[in-house]
Amino acid sequence: MVSSCVSVVEGFFQGFHMRLTFYFRDGCSLCEAVLDELEPYRRNFGFELEPVDVDGDPELQARYGQSVPVLVGPDGAEICRYFLDPPELKRYLSTP
């Protein structure tokens, strides 16, 4: 029974395409850790991840500076900063 519910939920999310933006800096150990931690959620929820190096854009560099990594939704809402916040990520991805 539980496995059939999981299949239904996974099937629902497979058709649901969302792109989250991941702001990072090259050589940032926190960024690398969060990126690795995001992978299982990306597979399970089926969202796309757009990595953006803030050092490639002066405006982004000014906005984020050393305050990376930052995960942002398509609506511009900040999901988490510095560390992955699994409950907040799940809440964001589950909100219609």
MILUMVO-619631 format. One record per residue: x, y, z of N, C-alpha, C in turn; residue in three letters. Coordinates in steps of 0.2 Angstrom, whole numbers, padded with zeros to 4 digits, always signed. Layout:
<atoms>
XYZXYZXYZala
...
</atoms>
This chain:
<atoms>
+0004-0006+0000+0000+0000+0000+0004+0006+0000met
+0009+0006+0005+0014+0012+0005+0017+0013-0002val
+0020+0008-0004+0024+0008-0011+0019+0011-0016ser
+0013+0009-0017+0009+0012-0022+0007+0019-0021ser
+0007+0022-0015+0006+0029-0013+0013+0033-0015cys
+0018+0030-0014+0025+0033-0016+0025+0033-0023val
+0023+0028-0027+0023+0028-0034+0018+0034-0037ser
+0013+0035-0034+0008+0040-0036+0011+0047-0035val
+0014+0048-0029+0017+0054-0028+0023+0056-0032val
+0027+0050-0034+0033+0051-0038+0031+0053-0045glu
+0025+0049-0047+0022+0051-0054+0020+0058-0055gly
+0017+0060-0049+0014+0067-0049+0020+0072-0050phe
+0025+0071-0047+0031+0076-0047+0035+0075-0053phe
+0035+0069-0057+0038+0068-0063+0036+0073-0068gln
+0029+0074-0068+0026+0079-0073+0027+0086-0071gly
+0029+0087-0065+0030+0094-0062+0037+0097-0063phe
+0038+0101-0067+0044+0104-0069+0045+0111-0066his
+0050+0111-0061+0051+0118-0058+0059+0119-0058met
+0061+0125-0059+0068+0126-0060+0070+0131-0054arg
+0074+0128-0050+0077+0132-0044+0084+0134-0046leu
+0085+0140-0044+0092+0143-0045+0096+0142-0039thr
+0102+0140-0040+0107+0139-0035+0113+0144-0036phe
+0113+0149-0032+0119+0154-0032+0125+0151-0028tyr
+0131+0152-0031+0137+0149-0028+0143+0153-0030phe
+0148+0151-0027+0155+0154-0029+0159+0148-0030arg
+0164+0148-0035+0168+0143-0037+0173+0142-0031asp
+0174+0136-0029+0179+0135-0023+0176+0135-0016gly
+0169+0136-0016+0165+0137-0010+0164+0130-0007cys
+0167+0128-0001+0165+0121+0001+0158+0121+0004ser
+0155+0126+0006+0148+0126+0008+0144+0124+0002leu
+0145+0128-0003+0142+0127-0010+0142+0120-0012cys
+0148+0117-0012+0149+0110-0014+0145+0105-0010glu
+0145+0106-0004+0141+0102+0001+0133+0102+0000ala
+0131+0109-0001+0124+0109-0002+0122+0106-0009val
+0126+0107-0014+0124+0105-0021+0124+0097-0020leu
+0128+0094-0016+0128+0086-0016+0122+0084-0012asp
+0120+0088-0007+0114+0087-0003+0108+0088-0007glu
+0108+0092-0012+0102+0093-0016+0100+0088-0020leu
+0105+0084-0022+0104+0079-0028+0098+0074-0026glu
+0098+0071-0020+0092+0066-0019+0085+0070-0019pro
+0085+0076-0017+0079+0080-0018+0077+0081-0025tyr
+0082+0083-0029+0081+0084-0036+0078+0078-0040arg
+0081+0072-0038+0079+0066-0041+0072+0064-0039arg
+0070+0065-0032+0064+0063-0030+0058+0068-0032asn
+0060+0074-0032+0055+0079-0033+0055+0081-0041phe
+0060+0080-0044+0060+0081-0052+0061+0088-0054gly
+0064+0092-0049+0065+0099-0051+0072+0100-0055phe
+0073+0105-0059+0079+0107-0062+0083+0111-0058glu
+0089+0111-0058+0093+0115-0054+0098+0119-0059leu
+0097+0126-0058+0101+0130-0063+0107+0133-0058glu
+0113+0131-0059+0118+0134-0055+0121+0140-0058pro
+0122+0146-0054+0124+0152-0056+0130+0154-0052val
+0135+0155-0055+0141+0158-0051+0141+0165-0050asp
+0140+0167-0044+0139+0175-0043+0145+0179-0045val
+0151+0176-0046+0157+0180-0048+0156+0181-0056asp
+0152+0178-0059+0151+0179-0066+0147+0185-0068gly
+0144+0189-0063+0140+0194-0064+0141+0199-0059asp
+0143+0205-0060+0144+0210-0055+0138+0212-0051pro
+0132+0212-0053+0126+0213-0049+0125+0208-0044glu
+0126+0201-0047+0125+0196-0042+0131+0196-0037leu
+0137+0197-0039+0142+0198-0034+0141+0203-0029gln
+0138+0209-0031+0136+0214-0026+0131+0212-0021ala
+0126+0208-0024+0120+0206-0020+0122+0201-0015arg
+0125+0196-0017+0127+0190-0013+0133+0190-0010tyr
+0138+0193-0013+0145+0193-0010+0147+0186-0007gly
+0149+0186-0001+0151+0180+0002+0145+0176+0005gln
+0139+0178+0004+0133+0175+0007+0130+0170+0002ser
+0134+0165+0001+0132+0159-0003+0134+0153+0000val
+0130+0147-0001+0126+0146-0007+0119+0149-0005pro
+0115+0150-0010+0108+0152-0009+0104+0149-0014val
+0098+0146-0012+0094+0142-0016+0087+0146-0017leu
+0085+0148-0023+0080+0152-0024+0075+0149-0029val
+0068+0150-0028+0063+0147-0032+0062+0151-0038gly
+0058+0149-0043+0056+0153-0049+0052+0159-0047pro
+0049+0159-0041+0046+0166-0040+0050+0171-0036asp
+0057+0169-0035+0061+0173-0032+0062+0172-0025gly
+0058+0168-0022+0058+0166-0015+0064+0163-0013ala
+0068+0165-0008+0074+0162-0005+0072+0156-0001glu
+0074+0150-0003+0072+0144+0000+0077+0142+0006ile
+0084+0143+0005+0089+0143+0010+0095+0146+0008cys
+0099+0148+0013+0105+0151+0012+0110+0148+0017arg
+0116+0147+0014+0122+0144+0018+0122+0136+0019tyr
+0116+0134+0021+0115+0127+0022+0108+0125+0019phe
+0108+0118+0017+0101+0116+0015+0097+0115+0021leu
+0091+0117+0020+0085+0117+0025+0080+0112+0022asp
+0081+0106+0023+0076+0101+0021+0069+0102+0022pro
+0067+0104+0028+0060+0105+0029+0057+0111+0025pro
+0061+0116+0024+0059+0122+0020+0059+0120+0013glu
+0064+0116+0010+0064+0114+0003+0058+0110+0002leu
+0056+0105+0006+0050+0101+0005+0044+0105+0005lys
+0043+0109+0010+0037+0114+0010+0037+0118+0004arg
+0042+0120+0002+0042+0125-0005+0040+0120-0011tyr
+0043+0114-0011+0041+0110-0017+0034+0107-0017leu
+0032+0107-0011+0025+0104-0010+0019+0109-0010ser
+0021+0115-0011+0016+0121-0011+0014+0122-0018thr
+0007+0121-0020+0005+0122-0027+0006+0130-0029pro
</atoms>
